[in-house]
C-alpha cells in the first residue's frame, strides 16, 4: 500500500492479508499474487478511521472497527454480515471467533462486550477497572483474554463471564494473544514485562528476555506448532522468540516508509507462512524474513 496503513492482519492458512489504508479503503490482498481480492468501505464514503482489522482464526471472516462501530465480512464472497454501532464508549480493540460466530469488543470505559451476531446474545465483562488496550478470543469463542490500563490481564469464560486466570503486571497491559492451539497465552505491559503462560494452569512458562528498559508490543502471534512467538513493535522491530525459554531466536527491522526523517514504521501484523516469518507495517510494506 503506497499510502501506508492504519491497521493490518495476516492469515497464513488463507494466504491473505487485510489492511486498513490511510487513503481510505479496507482491502483484502492475496499474498500469493499481491492482487486485491476485495475492497470495503466501513461506513461508506468519507475519511477512513478503521484502526482495527482482524481475521477469525479459521480465516473465514474479518471484523473491522473504528472507534464507534464494527462490521463483520465474509471472505467467501466479500459481503458484509452485519454492521453494529457502539454508543456507550469508544472501541479500543476487537477479536473474532471461528465462522464469525462471536465478536469480542474492548472499550475505553473498561468493559468488554462478547456478542454473538446470529443469536444476538450479549455478555458484558466488567472485571477491568480501566481502559481496555488489547483483546483476543479462542478459535471456538469460548475463552477471552483481555488486558487494560488497570495493570491486569484476565482469561475468562464467555458463557458465564467467570474469571479463570488473573495475570498481574507492574504497568498497563498493552498486548495479549491466545495461541491458536489454546496451549499458551501471551501478555505484555507497556514497560519491561512480557510473559508466556500455560493456558490450562495459568502458570508462567517463560518470560521474554530483552535488554531494553522499555519494549512495547503492537502485535503477537504464536506459530502453528506452538513452539515460537512472533512479535511486532513500534520503531520497526520484529522478533521471534522461543516459547519454552523466552529467548530471542531472530530479530529484524522492517523497511521504513518513504519520506522525510525520522523514517520509522509500526509493525501491525505478523504470522508464519510455511514456517517463514512475515509482517505488515504502517509503511504499507509486506515483508518475508529468513531465519538464521
N, C-alpha and C positions, 0 to 999 in steps of 0.2 A: 504494500500500500504506500504510494508516494506521499500521501497526505499525513501518514502516521496514524496510530490507533490509540483509542481511549481504553480499550479492553480487548482481551482475546482468550480463546480456549482452543485446545487441540484434542482430537480423539484419534488415538493411534490405530485402533481397530478399523475405523471407518476411513482412515487416511484423509481426514477433513480438518479444517480449521474454521472457526467462526471469529470474525473481527468486527469491532465497532470502530468505524473510520472517523477521523477528525472531519473529513469532508462531508459527512452526513449520513452515510448508509451503514447498515449492518450486513456483512457479506459472509456467505459460506464459500470456502475455497477448497478445491481439490488439491491435496498435497502431492498427488501423482503427476498431475498435469499443470498445476498452477492456474487453472482456469476457474472462473467464477461459476458456482453451481446455483446459488440463489442470491438475491438482493432484497433486503427487507427494510421497511420504514417502521420504526417502533410506534410513533404517534403521528404518522402521516408526514406531510411536508413540513419543513422548518428545520431549526437547528437540532442536530443530533446530540443528545445528552445521555446516551446509553453508556453507562460506566460499568455494567456487569453483563457478561455473557458466559453461559455455562452449558456444556453438554450434559445430558444424563450419562451415567456411567456405561450404559449399553450403547450410547451414541445415536439413539433413535429420535431423540428430541433435543431441542435447545430452549433454554429460558433466557430472556433478555430483560433488563430493567434499567430505568432511570431512577431518579430519586422518588418519584411518586406513583409509578405503575410498573407492572411486569406482564410479560406475554410469553406464551409457550408456542413453539413452532415445530412442525413435523419435518424431519429430514427426508422422509419418504417422498413427500410431494411439495415441500416448501410452504405449505399453507399454515396459517395461524390456527391454533387450537382454541385459544381464548386470550382475552386481554382483561386485566383486573387493575382497578385503581386502589391505592392505599392512602387513605386520607388521614390516618392517625399520626404517623411520623414518617420521616424520610427513610427510604430503603438504603441500607448500607452494604448488604451482600445477599446473594441468593445461591441456592443449590437445587438440583432436580433429581428425582428418583427415576429408576428404570421405567421405560414406556411412558414417561411423563405423568405417572400416576400421582405424584405428590411434589409439592414445592415447599422449600424452606426459605423464609424471608427474615433476615436480620435487620432490625430497625435502630434508629438513632435514639429512641426513648428507652432502649434496653430490653424490649420484648422481642420474642422470636415467634413468628407465625408458621405453623405447619398446616398446609392446605392441600386437600385432595379435590382436584377440579371435577372429577366425574360425580362424586357424591356430595361435593360442596362442604365436606366436613372440615372444620377449623379447630385447631388447638393452639392456644396462646401459652407459650412458655415464658414465665416471668421470674426465672431463677436469677437472672443478671440484674444488677443494680445500676449499671452504667451503659453507655453506648456500645452497640454490637459492632465488631470490626470484621469478623470472618465466620462463615458457617459452612458446614458440609453435611451431606446425607449419605448413609449407606445405600448401596445399589437398590435394595428392596424397600427403601424408605422407612425401615423400622427404627433406625437409630440416627440421632442427630448429634453433631459435635459443634459447639458454638463457643466463641471467645470474644471477650469485650474489655472495656476500659476499667472494669472492676477487678482486674488482675486475675481473673479466673477463666478456665475453660471447663465446660460441662459436656459429658456424654449422657444423653438422656433418651428415654423411650418415647417415641412419637405416638404410641397408642394411649399411654397413660399420663405422659408428662413427667414421669418419675425420673429423678436423677440417678444414674448408675455409677458414674465416677466423677470426682471433682479434681481438677488439676490446678494447683495454686502456682502463681508466678509472682516475682517481685515487681513486675511492671505490667502495663496494659498488654493484653494478649492481642496480637496483630494478625496471626495466621494460624489456621487449623486445617487438617486434612485427614480423611479416613482412607486407609488402604482399601483398594478395590476387592481384596480377598477378605476384608474385615478382620485381619490379624493384628494390624498396628494402627496407632493414632499418632499424629504429629501436632504439637502445639508449640508456639514460639511467641515470645513477647517482644516489645519494642527496643530491647537493650541487648542482653547477653545470654539469655536462657532459651534454648531450643531443645526440646526433648521428644523422643520416640517412646511410646507407651504400648504395653500389651493391652489390646482391646478387651480381652476377657477378664484379666485380673486387675487392670488399672495400674500395674506396677511398671516402673521405668525399665525400658530395655537398653536405652543408651541416651547420651547427651551429646549434641553436636559440638565438635571441638573446633573452635576458631579463635584466632588471636586478637581480632578486633574487639575494641571495647564496646562497640555497638554495631549490630548487624540485623537489619530489618529484612524480613522475607515478604515478597509480594505474591508468591505462588509456590506450591509444593505438590509433588506427585510421586507416589510410590511406583516402582516397577511392577510388571505383571507377576513376577515371581516373588515379590515382597522382599527382595534382598537389598534393594537400593532405594535411595530417596534423591529426587532431583529437586533443587530449589532455585528460584529466581529472586533477585533483589534489585533495588534501585542501583544506580551507578554501574549499570551494565553487567553485573555479576551473575554468573550461572555456576552452580556447584553440584557435584554428585557425591553422595555420602553412603558409607556402609551402614546399613540399618543396625547390625549387631554390635558395632563398636562406636558408631558416631564419628568415625574418622573420614576426612576428605579423601576421595579417590581421584577426582579430577576437578579442575576449576577452569573456567573460561571467561572471556569478556565479549559480550555481544557487540555487534557493529553499531556505532552511534548514528544518530540522524545527521543528515547533511545540514549545513548552515553555520551560523556564527558560533564561536566558542562561548560557554563550555559545551562541548559535544558530549551528551550523555544519553542514556536510554534506560527505561524501566522494563524489566523482564516481566511480562504479564502472563505468559503461558509456557509450560514445559511438559514434555512427555517422552516416552521411549518408543521409537518405531523400529521394529526388528532389532531391538537392543541398542539402537543408536539414539543418543540424546538429541532432542530437537527443541527449539524455542521460538517464541514470537515476542518481540519487544515493542515499546512505544514508538520506536523509529520506523516501524512498518515492515521490518525485515523478518522473514522466516529463515532460520539457520539450522543446519545439521552439524553435529560435532563428533570428532573422532576421539575414542577412548584410548588412553595410553596402555 
